[in-house]
């Protein structure tokens, strides 16, 4: 069932007196216009009442019966998904295992024997179990407490004879406080077209399942189920994390136009979006995207990008002509990471210099490309650099962020950066702020110096990213912005190819991941050459993704390797281009 793009044929009987917009976390991409189905929240009970004349045997029997019913319900759900996405299957299976673990049930029975009802005993014991997760500093582990909430609430609902009619939600957007994985399976089977929850995180089981089902979802909207009423008309934007309730006709029209544009885009090479990117002889190639802003990220996702291989964070400065403060950066990086999750989001530190932003640079430079820019500027302005690193680290609690630095020419720049990175980590620890302790760190290989010392750099890095535009400029002493020497700017020059190939060999030998993120990555003549050299990841502008994938699907890695070996022995670019043209797809 394909629900990522959906327009329901509904009657837009909108009550404009009760309309608005809600902001949440984009959990699963897609856009839907449909009616709301609001699932009534579970009604809790008082847990502190100790009943003097409780029938212990009756309460234990009730508990045993509830367990059997819910286990069967979960097993039925598992049977529905056992041939589905492996992540969905494993989530339901893990819930069944929790239910079948007698430890929790036996602890509940002990509480019943002290004179508490089965319902109260369930709540008491599950609160104890959840506390282990709630107190964790790891946000993903904290999300697991919601899974115990799901099981607890299903058991109590069974005891209180509260049941859900899944068919009522057919063709509608489900709005709820939270939903169990088994309920989501049943709602999906009944035909819901979108999901809105009040709680949960992007690493929760329900979020993972939504993405696997391609069910547009927005989570973390407080009071959603009280503000939205049954049969309200909704626009759910799973790209931006927005929900419009009772929207205007003009807004509906605007979103329908947006949907049609998306559908048209997908109809050309859209069949490739979900297709694995592998060569004819089964070599896996990752296609990532370069991005300057949130819109680029959304477009990249629509075109099937597997990650953002390069986010040019300096766009935050250039668009506003000011260096944003830490909180502004944090909120922006976090939002982008949430849109992408679980895909990786590689943030490049501010790559600014006199040619882009002159604040803090004492005088105008005659040649900014060879001047005070990139990591040189950042290390000199460690106030700016530390603020950015702190913002990136705070956003990294989502655990899909990578961080890299530009314009590296010596090992000391990397060592000093790592010291600052560790200082920022310690600061966040002392202030009880969440972040990814194991955030991946890398460098841009865009100067000949960085490539020639790449073996030394590999001891400090988790990944390399080849910036072929600047690499060509610096290798050939050719200003890529200067029309007088434009003819000399040639990434197919043997010297540039030698450096690219050398970097790939070093990375492979040191088990450091390497990608190409410059324009060369999307050049039609370069695809076979780069794959033959051993590149496993190419990061390109979003509009180029599907064309690139189409080429890769028609390439043989074995053949590409032979061609690249031949080309690396050639002496001039005209010969190289002629050879590539003769072997074009």
C-alpha positions as CSV (number, residue, x, y, z in Angstrom):
1,X,0.0,0.0,0.0
2,X,1.5,3.4,-1.1
3,X,0.4,6.1,1.2
4,X,3.3,8.6,1.1
5,X,1.4,10.8,-1.3
6,X,-2.4,10.8,-0.7
7,X,-5.3,13.0,-1.5
8,X,-8.6,11.7,-0.3
9,X,-11.8,12.6,-2.1
10,X,-13.5,14.3,0.8
11,X,-16.1,17.0,1.3
12,X,-14.4,20.0,2.6
13,X,-17.0,21.2,5.1
14,X,-14.5,23.3,7.0
15,X,-15.4,25.2,10.3
16,X,-13.1,28.2,9.9
17,X,-14.0,29.3,13.5
18,X,-12.0,26.3,14.7
19,X,-8.9,26.1,12.6
20,X,-5.2,26.4,13.1
21,X,-1.8,25.0,12.6
22,X,0.2,22.6,14.8
23,X,3.9,22.0,14.8
24,X,5.5,18.7,15.6
25,X,8.3,16.4,14.7
26,X,8.4,15.1,11.1
27,X,8.4,11.3,11.7
28,X,7.6,9.9,8.3
29,X,7.7,11.9,5.0
30,X,4.7,12.5,2.9
31,X,1.7,14.7,2.5
32,X,-2.0,13.8,3.1
33,X,-5.2,15.7,2.9
34,X,-8.0,13.7,4.7
35,X,-10.4,13.6,7.6
36,X,-9.4,13.0,11.2
37,X,-10.1,10.0,13.3
38,X,-9.4,10.8,17.0
39,X,-8.6,7.8,19.2
40,X,-9.8,8.3,22.7
41,X,-7.0,8.4,25.3
42,X,-6.6,5.6,27.8
43,X,-8.3,6.6,31.0
44,X,-6.0,5.8,34.0
45,X,-7.1,4.8,37.5
46,X,-6.1,5.5,41.0
47,X,-3.1,3.3,41.9
48,X,-2.9,3.8,45.7
49,X,-6.1,2.1,46.8
50,X,-5.5,-1.0,48.9
51,X,-8.6,-3.1,48.9
52,X,-9.4,-4.9,52.2
53,X,-11.7,-7.6,50.8
54,X,-10.1,-8.2,47.4
55,X,-10.6,-11.6,45.8
56,X,-6.9,-12.3,45.1
57,X,-7.6,-15.4,43.0
58,X,-10.1,-13.5,40.9
59,X,-7.7,-10.7,40.2
60,X,-4.9,-13.1,39.3
61,X,-7.3,-15.0,37.0
62,X,-8.2,-11.7,35.4
63,X,-4.6,-10.9,34.9
64,X,-3.8,-14.3,33.4
65,X,-6.7,-14.0,31.0
66,X,-5.7,-10.5,29.9
67,X,-2.2,-11.7,29.2
68,X,-3.4,-14.6,27.1
69,X,-5.7,-12.3,25.1
70,X,-3.0,-9.7,24.5
71,X,-0.4,-12.3,23.6
72,X,-2.7,-13.7,21.0
73,X,-3.5,-10.2,19.7
74,X,0.3,-9.5,19.3
75,X,0.9,-12.9,17.7
76,X,-1.9,-12.2,15.2
77,X,-0.3,-8.9,14.4
78,X,3.1,-10.6,14.0
79,X,1.5,-13.1,11.5
80,X,0.2,-10.1,9.5
81,X,3.7,-8.6,9.2
82,X,6.0,-11.6,9.1
83,X,6.5,-11.2,5.4
84,X,6.9,-7.4,5.7
85,X,9.8,-5.1,6.4
86,X,12.2,-6.7,8.9
87,X,12.1,-3.7,11.2
88,X,8.3,-4.0,11.6
89,X,8.6,-7.7,12.2
90,X,11.3,-7.4,14.9
91,X,9.3,-4.6,16.7
92,X,6.2,-6.8,17.0
93,X,8.3,-9.8,18.0
94,X,10.0,-7.8,20.7
95,X,6.6,-6.9,22.2
96,X,5.6,-10.5,22.2
97,X,8.8,-11.5,24.0
98,X,8.1,-8.8,26.7
99,X,4.7,-10.2,27.3
100,X,5.9,-13.8,27.4
101,X,8.6,-12.9,30.0
102,X,7.1,-14.2,33.2
103,X,9.2,-11.9,35.4
104,X,7.0,-8.9,35.0
105,X,3.8,-10.9,35.3
106,X,5.0,-12.6,38.5
107,X,5.9,-9.2,40.0
108,X,2.4,-8.0,39.2
109,X,1.0,-11.1,41.0
110,X,3.0,-10.3,44.1
111,X,1.5,-6.8,44.2
112,X,-2.0,-8.3,43.8
113,X,-1.4,-10.5,46.8
114,X,-0.7,-7.4,48.9
115,X,-4.4,-6.4,48.2
116,X,-4.3,-4.4,45.0
117,X,-6.5,-4.8,42.0
118,X,-5.0,-6.3,38.8
119,X,-5.2,-2.8,37.1
120,X,-3.5,-1.0,40.0
121,X,-0.8,-3.8,40.2
122,X,-0.1,-3.5,36.5
123,X,0.4,0.3,36.7
124,X,2.6,0.0,39.8
125,X,4.9,-2.7,38.3
126,X,5.2,-1.1,34.9
127,X,6.1,2.3,36.5
128,X,9.0,0.5,38.1
129,X,10.1,-1.1,34.8
130,X,9.7,2.2,32.9
131,X,11.8,4.1,35.4
132,X,15.0,2.2,34.3
133,X,14.5,3.7,30.8
134,X,13.1,7.1,31.8
135,X,16.2,7.9,33.9
136,X,18.6,7.0,31.1
137,X,20.7,9.8,29.5
138,X,20.3,8.0,26.2
139,X,17.2,9.5,24.4
140,X,16.7,6.3,22.4
141,X,16.6,4.2,25.6
142,X,14.1,6.7,27.1
143,X,11.9,6.1,24.0
144,X,11.7,2.5,25.0
145,X,9.6,3.5,28.1
146,X,6.8,4.3,25.6
147,X,6.9,0.6,24.4
148,X,6.2,-0.5,28.0
149,X,3.4,2.1,28.1
150,X,1.9,0.5,25.1
151,X,1.9,-3.0,26.7
152,X,0.6,-1.7,30.0
153,X,-2.3,0.2,28.4
154,X,-3.3,-2.8,26.2
155,X,-3.4,-5.0,29.3
156,X,-5.5,-2.5,31.3
157,X,-7.8,-1.8,28.3
158,X,-8.5,-5.6,28.1
159,X,-9.3,-5.7,31.9
160,X,-11.6,-2.7,31.5
161,X,-13.2,-4.0,28.3
162,X,-12.1,-1.0,26.3
163,X,-11.9,-2.0,22.6
164,X,-11.0,-0.3,19.3
165,X,-12.9,-0.5,16.1
166,X,-10.2,-0.1,13.6
167,X,-12.5,0.1,10.6
168,X,-13.8,3.5,11.8
169,X,-10.4,4.9,10.8
170,X,-10.4,3.7,7.2
171,X,-9.3,6.5,4.8
172,X,-8.6,8.9,7.7
173,X,-5.6,10.3,9.6
174,X,-5.3,8.7,13.0
175,X,-4.9,11.2,15.8
176,X,-3.9,9.9,19.2
177,X,-1.9,10.4,22.4
178,X,0.2,7.3,21.3
179,X,-0.5,4.0,19.6
180,X,0.9,0.5,20.2
181,X,2.8,-1.2,17.4
182,X,0.1,-3.9,17.2
183,X,-2.6,-1.2,17.0
184,X,-0.7,0.5,14.2
185,X,-0.5,-2.8,12.3
186,X,-4.3,-3.1,12.6
187,X,-5.0,0.5,11.8
188,X,-2.7,0.3,8.7
189,X,-4.5,-2.9,7.6
190,X,-7.8,-1.1,8.0
191,X,-6.6,1.7,5.7
192,X,-5.5,4.8,7.6
193,X,-3.6,7.3,5.5
194,X,-1.6,9.2,8.1
195,X,-0.7,9.4,11.8
196,X,-0.4,12.2,14.4
197,X,0.6,11.5,17.9
198,X,1.1,13.7,21.0
199,X,4.2,11.9,22.3
200,X,7.0,9.7,21.0
201,X,10.3,10.3,19.3
202,X,11.7,9.7,15.9
203,X,13.5,6.6,17.2
204,X,10.4,5.1,18.7
205,X,9.0,1.8,17.3
206,X,5.9,3.5,16.0
207,X,8.0,6.0,14.1
208,X,10.2,3.3,12.6
209,X,7.0,1.4,11.6
210,X,5.5,4.5,10.0
211,X,8.6,5.0,7.8
212,X,8.6,1.3,6.9
213,X,4.9,1.5,5.9
214,X,5.5,4.9,4.1
215,X,2.7,6.3,6.3
216,X,3.1,10.1,6.6
217,X,3.4,10.9,10.3
218,X,3.9,13.9,12.6
219,X,4.6,13.2,16.2
220,X,5.1,15.1,19.4
221,X,2.1,17.5,19.0
222,X,0.9,18.2,22.5
223,X,-2.9,18.3,22.9
224,X,-3.4,17.2,19.3
225,X,-6.2,14.8,20.3
226,X,-8.0,17.6,22.2
227,X,-7.6,20.3,19.7
228,X,-8.5,18.1,16.7
229,X,-12.0,16.6,16.6
230,X,-13.3,13.7,14.7
231,X,-13.9,14.4,11.0
232,X,-12.0,17.7,11.1
233,X,-10.3,18.2,7.6
234,X,-6.6,17.9,8.0
235,X,-3.5,18.6,5.9
236,X,-0.6,16.5,7.3
237,X,2.8,17.6,6.0
238,X,5.3,14.9,7.0
239,X,8.2,16.7,5.4
240,X,7.9,19.8,7.6
241,X,6.2,18.3,10.7
242,X,3.1,20.5,10.2
243,X,-0.6,19.8,10.7
244,X,-3.3,22.2,9.5
245,X,-6.8,21.5,10.9
246,X,-9.8,22.9,9.1
247,X,-7.5,24.6,6.5
248,X,-8.8,27.3,4.0
249,X,-9.7,26.3,0.5
250,X,-6.7,28.2,-0.8
251,X,-4.3,26.3,1.4
252,X,-5.9,23.0,0.3
253,X,-5.5,24.1,-3.3
254,X,-1.9,25.0,-2.6
255,X,-1.1,21.6,-1.1
256,X,-2.9,19.8,-3.9
257,X,-0.7,21.6,-6.4
258,X,2.3,20.7,-4.4
259,X,1.2,17.0,-4.4
260,X,0.7,17.1,-8.2
261,X,4.2,18.5,-8.7
262,X,5.7,15.7,-6.5
263,X,3.7,13.1,-8.4
264,X,4.9,14.5,-11.8
265,X,8.5,14.4,-10.6
266,X,8.1,10.8,-9.5
267,X,6.4,9.7,-12.7
268,X,9.5,10.4,-14.9
269,X,12.2,8.4,-13.1
270,X,10.1,7.8,-10.0
271,X,10.2,4.0,-10.4
272,X,13.9,4.3,-9.4
273,X,13.3,6.0,-6.1
274,X,12.8,2.9,-4.0
275,X,15.1,0.7,-6.1
276,X,18.4,-0.5,-4.6
277,X,21.4,1.3,-6.2
278,X,23.6,-1.6,-7.3
279,X,25.8,-2.1,-10.3
280,X,25.0,-4.9,-12.8
281,X,27.4,-7.2,-10.9
282,X,25.9,-6.3,-7.5
283,X,28.3,-3.7,-6.1
284,X,26.3,-1.5,-3.7
285,X,26.7,2.3,-4.3
286,X,25.2,4.8,-1.8
287,X,23.7,8.0,-3.4
288,X,23.5,10.9,-1.0
289,X,22.7,14.6,-1.6
290,X,24.3,17.9,-1.1
291,X,22.1,20.5,0.6
292,X,22.1,24.2,1.5
293,X,18.8,24.4,3.3
294,X,15.8,22.5,4.6
295,X,14.0,22.7,1.2
296,X,17.0,20.9,-0.4
297,X,16.7,18.2,2.2
298,X,13.0,17.6,1.5
299,X,13.7,17.5,-2.3
300,X,16.5,15.0,-1.7
301,X,14.3,12.7,0.3
302,X,11.6,12.9,-2.4
303,X,14.2,11.8,-5.0
304,X,15.4,8.8,-2.9
305,X,18.6,10.2,-1.3
306,X,20.0,7.7,1.2
307,X,21.5,10.5,3.3
308,X,22.7,14.1,3.2
309,X,26.4,13.7,2.4
310,X,27.2,17.5,2.6
311,X,25.2,20.2,4.4
312,X,26.8,23.5,3.8
313,X,26.1,25.1,7.2
314,X,27.4,28.5,6.1
315,X,24.1,29.0,4.2
316,X,22.7,29.9,7.6
317,X,25.1,32.9,7.6
318,X,24.9,33.9,4.0
319,X,21.1,33.9,3.9
320,X,20.9,36.3,6.9
321,X,24.3,38.1,6.8
322,X,24.8,37.2,10.4
323,X,26.4,34.3,12.3
324,X,23.4,32.7,14.1
325,X,23.6,32.0,17.8
326,X,23.9,28.5,19.3
327,X,20.2,28.1,20.0
328,X,19.2,29.1,16.5
329,X,21.7,26.7,15.0
330,X,20.7,23.9,17.4
331,X,17.0,24.2,16.5
332,X,17.8,24.3,12.7
333,X,20.2,21.3,12.8
334,X,17.7,19.4,15.0
335,X,14.8,20.0,12.6
336,X,16.8,18.9,9.6
337,X,18.0,15.8,11.4
338,X,14.5,14.9,12.4
339,X,13.3,15.3,8.8
340,X,16.0,13.0,7.7
341,X,15.9,10.4,10.4
342,X,17.1,7.6,10.3
343,X,19.1,8.7,7.3
344,X,22.5,10.3,8.1
345,X,23.0,14.1,8.1
346,X,26.6,15.3,7.5
347,X,27.1,18.9,8.7
348,X,30.2,20.7,7.4
349,X,31.5,23.4,9.7
350,X,31.1,26.9,8.5
351,X,33.2,27.3,5.3
352,X,33.5,31.0,5.2
353,X,36.2,33.5,4.2
354,X,36.6,37.0,2.9
355,X,34.8,36.1,-0.4
356,X,31.6,35.1,1.5
357,X,31.6,36.8,4.9
358,X,34.1,39.3,6.2
359,X,33.1,39.8,9.8
360,X,36.2,39.2,12.0
361,X,38.7,39.3,9.0
362,X,41.0,42.3,9.5
363,X,41.4,43.4,5.9
364,X,40.3,42.6,2.3
365,X,42.3,39.7,0.8
366,X,43.5,39.8,-2.8
367,X,42.9,36.1,-3.1
368,X,40.4,34.8,-0.6
369,X,40.5,31.2,-1.9
370,X,44.1,31.0,-0.6
371,X,43.5,33.1,2.4
372,X,41.9,33.2,5.9
373,X,39.0,30.8,5.4
374,X,37.5,27.4,6.4
375,X,39.1,25.7,9.4
376,X,41.8,28.5,9.6
377,X,39.1,31.1,10.3
378,X,37.2,28.8,12.7
379,X,40.3,28.0,14.8
380,X,41.1,31.7,15.0
381,X,37.5,32.5,16.0
382,X,37.0,29.6,18.5
383,X,34.0,31.5,20.0
384,X,32.2,31.0,16.7
385,X,33.5,27.5,16.3
386,X,32.6,26.3,19.8
387,X,29.1,27.6,19.5
388,X,28.6,25.7,16.3
389,X,30.1,22.5,17.7
390,X,27.9,22.8,20.8
391,X,24.8,23.3,18.6
392,X,25.8,20.3,16.4
393,X,26.4,18.1,19.5
394,X,23.1,19.0,21.1
395,X,21.3,18.2,17.9
396,X,23.3,14.9,17.6
397,X,21.2,13.3,20.4
398,X,19.0,12.1,17.6
399,X,22.1,10.0,16.6
400,X,22.1,10.5,12.8
401,X,24.4,13.5,12.6
402,X,28.0,13.5,11.4
403,X,30.4,16.5,11.5
404,X,33.3,17.5,9.3
405,X,35.6,20.4,8.8
406,X,36.7,22.2,5.6
407,X,39.9,23.4,4.1
408,X,42.3,21.2,6.0
409,X,46.0,21.4,5.1
410,X,47.8,20.0,8.2
411,X,47.4,17.6,11.0
412,X,47.5,20.2,13.7
413,X,44.2,21.7,12.5
414,X,42.5,18.3,13.0
415,X,44.1,17.8,16.4
416,X,43.0,21.2,17.6
417,X,39.5,20.6,16.4
418,X,39.3,17.3,18.2
419,X,40.4,19.0,21.4
420,X,37.7,21.6,21.1
421,X,35.2,18.9,20.2
422,X,36.1,17.0,23.4
423,X,35.9,20.2,25.5
424,X,32.4,20.8,24.2
425,X,31.4,17.3,25.0
426,X,32.6,17.6,28.6
427,X,30.8,20.9,28.9
428,X,27.5,19.2,27.8
429,X,28.1,16.3,30.2
430,X,28.6,18.6,33.1
431,X,25.3,20.4,32.2
432,X,23.4,17.2,31.8
433,X,22.7,17.9,28.1
434,X,22.1,14.9,25.7
435,X,24.4,14.4,22.7
436,X,25.8,11.5,20.7
437,X,29.0,10.4,22.5
438,X,30.1,8.6,19.4
439,X,29.3,11.3,16.8
440,X,31.3,10.5,13.6
441,X,34.0,13.1,12.7
442,X,35.5,13.6,9.3
443,X,37.4,16.0,7.1
444,X,36.9,17.4,3.6
445,X,39.8,16.3,1.3
446,X,39.8,19.4,-0.9
447,X,43.4,20.5,-0.9
448,X,46.4,18.5,-2.3
449,X,48.0,18.7,1.1
450,X,45.1,17.0,2.9
451,X,45.2,14.1,0.4
452,X,48.9,13.7,0.6
453,X,48.7,13.5,4.4
454,X,45.4,11.5,4.4
455,X,47.2,8.4,5.9
456,X,48.0,10.5,9.0
457,X,44.5,12.1,9.0
458,X,42.9,8.7,9.0
459,X,44.0,8.1,12.6
460,X,41.7,11.0,13.7
461,X,38.8,10.5,11.3
462,X,35.8,8.3,10.8
463,X,35.2,9.4,7.2
464,X,36.6,11.5,4.4
465,X,34.6,13.6,1.9
466,X,36.3,14.5,-1.4
467,X,35.5,18.1,-2.5
468,X,36.5,17.8,-6.1
469,X,35.7,21.5,-7.0
470,X,38.3,23.0,-4.7
471,X,40.7,20.1,-5.2
472,X,40.8,20.9,-8.9
473,X,41.2,24.6,-8.2
474,X,44.1,24.1,-5.8
475,X,45.8,21.3,-7.8
476,X,45.8,23.2,-11.0
477,X,46.3,26.7,-9.6
478,X,43.2,27.7,-11.3
479,X,40.6,30.1,-9.8
480,X,37.3,28.5,-10.7
481,X,35.6,31.9,-10.6
482,X,38.1,33.5,-13.0
483,X,36.8,33.4,-16.7
484,X,40.3,34.1,-17.9
485,X,41.5,30.7,-16.8
486,X,38.3,28.7,-17.1
487,X,39.7,26.4,-19.8
488,X,42.4,25.2,-17.3
489,X,39.8,24.1,-14.7
490,X,39.6,20.4,-15.5
491,X,38.8,17.7,-13.0
492,X,39.7,15.1,-15.6
493,X,43.3,16.3,-15.5
494,X,45.6,13.3,-14.7
495,X,47.0,15.1,-11.6
496,X,43.5,15.5,-10.1
497,X,42.5,12.0,-10.9
498,X,45.8,10.7,-9.4
499,X,45.0,12.5,-6.1
500,X,41.4,11.3,-6.0
501,X,42.6,7.7,-6.6
502,X,45.3,8.0,-4.0
503,X,42.8,9.3,-1.4
504,X,40.4,6.3,-2.1
505,X,43.3,3.8,-1.8
506,X,44.3,5.3,1.6
507,X,40.8,5.4,2.9
508,X,40.2,1.8,1.9
509,X,43.5,0.6,3.4
510,X,42.7,2.4,6.7
511,X,39.0,1.4,6.8
512,X,37.9,5.0,6.7
513,X,34.7,5.7,4.7
514,X,35.1,8.0,1.7
515,X,32.6,9.7,-0.5
516,X,32.8,12.3,-3.4
517,X,30.6,15.4,-2.8
518,X,31.9,17.8,-5.5
519,X,30.2,18.4,-8.8
520,X,32.4,15.7,-10.3
521,X,30.2,13.1,-8.5
522,X,27.3,13.9,-10.8
523,X,29.3,14.3,-14.1
524,X,27.9,11.7,-16.5
525,X,31.4,10.9,-17.8
526,X,32.8,10.5,-14.3
527,X,30.4,7.9,-12.8
528,X,32.0,4.8,-14.2
529,X,35.5,6.2,-13.5
530,X,34.8,6.9,-9.8
531,X,33.1,3.6,-9.3
532,X,36.0,1.8,-11.0
533,X,38.3,3.6,-8.6
534,X,36.4,2.0,-5.7
535,X,34.1,4.8,-4.5
536,X,31.1,3.5,-2.6
537,X,29.2,6.8,-2.0
538,X,28.5,9.7,-4.3
539,X,26.8,12.9,-3.0
540,X,25.1,15.1,-5.6
541,X,22.6,17.9,-6.0
542,X,19.0,16.6,-5.4
543,X,17.9,17.0,-9.0
544,X,20.8,14.7,-10.2
545,X,20.0,11.7,-7.9
546,X,17.7,9.7,-10.2
547,X,19.8,10.3,-13.3
548,X,22.9,9.2,-11.4
549,X,21.1,6.1,-10.1
550,X,19.9,5.2,-13.6
551,X,23.5,5.3,-14.9
552,X,24.8,3.2,-12.0
553,X,22.2,0.5,-12.5
554,X,23.7,0.0,-16.0
555,X,27.3,-0.1,-15.0
556,X,29.4,-3.2,-14.4
557,X,31.9,-2.6,-11.5
558,X,34.3,-5.2,-13.1
559,X,34.2,-3.3,-16.4
560,X,34.5,0.1,-14.6
561,X,37.6,-1.0,-12.7
562,X,39.3,-2.0,-16.0
563,X,38.5,1.3,-17.5
564,X,39.7,3.3,-14.5
565,X,43.0,1.4,-14.4
566,X,43.5,2.3,-18.0
567,X,42.6,5.9,-17.6
568,X,44.9,6.4,-14.6
569,X,47.8,5.5,-16.9
570,X,46.9,8.2,-19.4
571,X,48.7,11.6,-19.7
572,X,46.1,14.1,-20.7
573,X,42.5,14.8,-20.2
574,X,41.5,14.8,-23.9
575,X,42.6,11.1,-24.1
576,X,40.8,10.4,-20.8
577,X,37.5,12.0,-22.0
578,X,37.7,10.2,-25.3
579,X,38.2,6.9,-23.6
580,X,35.2,7.5,-21.3
581,X,33.1,8.6,-24.2
582,X,33.9,5.3,-26.0
583,X,32.9,3.4,-22.9
584,X,29.8,5.5,-22.1
585,X,26.6,3.8,-21.0
